[in-house]
Amino acid sequence: MSTSVTVLAGGVGGARLAHGFALAASSPSENELALTCVVNVGDDTERHGLHVSPDLDTVMYTLAGLNDEERGWGLTGESYATLAQLERLGEDTWFTLGDKDLATHVVRTARLRAGEPLSTVTARLAAALGIDARLLPVTDDRVRTLVSTPSGTLAFQEYFVRRQHADAVLGLTFEGVDAAGPAPGVLDAVSDAALLVVAPSNPFLSVEPVLAVPGVREALRSSRARRVAVSPIVGGRAIKGPAAQILETLGHDVSALGVARLYTGLVDVMVIDTADAALAAPIEDLGFEVLVTDTIMGGPAGRERLARELLRPGGPHR
């Protein structure tokens, strides 16, 4: 009998937990597991005439075992001859694109221009890389995250890459989201999963652009799945990226408790690190079940360990 698992993901944390489930699914000792990843597209951008989908690619490369583990993004064994030549020709090259990575964007852009939706293109790319999991952009429509800062409104990659997320975040807008619709299969993946996991991704930059697509938040609220969220904040700090800074500037507690408050009414179980065990009781007071465990996934073994804890019979529990 197959167990359906859906992961709402973006960025490195989402990619690593998705990889953990994929590793568990490939184990002969594991019951058949059908994995779907619903991925943020709010950080998609256009560079040098090409459509780049950073979160989709991070998840895709990680599931394929091709990602650069040290950086957390991009492909291992990259070269940058094309980028160097673009710079020589006068192009602005602050957004790093490796030679092998460029091939992905060339193929994606060509197929999008030929009229294929992003979800179809993504499925074809994932299949070409030997990925068994279903990889879904949350929408085929154009949605772009805009970041309000003291310096003005910045496009996401301007804020995140060019300015190294150093600006205080005063607010977020998801341009185009009101007119967007979920990609084919997204609502079913959220509604019908046995286990639905909100990955330890940035709640504002990676998860909220997924939930903001009309119909997705509602599907999560009413889902029949066992709904679990893994905190990206450990010991008052973000595992990676600017989640802690954004929690602070937007007026939330910089803690696993602060993250739990964001997910109240959306999930049943909060997974927090052993470093935050003292927060289990106040999180339970919000109506959650709590799993206290080691959430620092590290390499493949740590990712698979955490995924298996979430898959245990009876579901995650304290």
Secondary structure, DSSP 8 states (H G I E B T S, - for coil): --EEEEEEE-HHHHHHHHHHHHHHHT-TTS--EEEEEEE--TT-EEETTEEE-HHHHHHHHHHTT-B-TTTSSSBTT---HHHHHHHHTT----S---HHHHHHHHHHHHHHHTT--HHHHHHHHHHHTT--SEEEESBSS--EEEEEETTEEEEHHIIIIITTT-S---EEEEETGGG--B-TTHHHHHHH-SEEEE-SS-IIIIIHHHHTSTTHHHHHHH--SEEEEE-SEETTEESSSSHHHHHHHTT--SSHHHHHHHTTTT-SEEEEEGGGGGGHHHHHHTT-EEEEE-----SHHHHHHHHHHHHSTT----
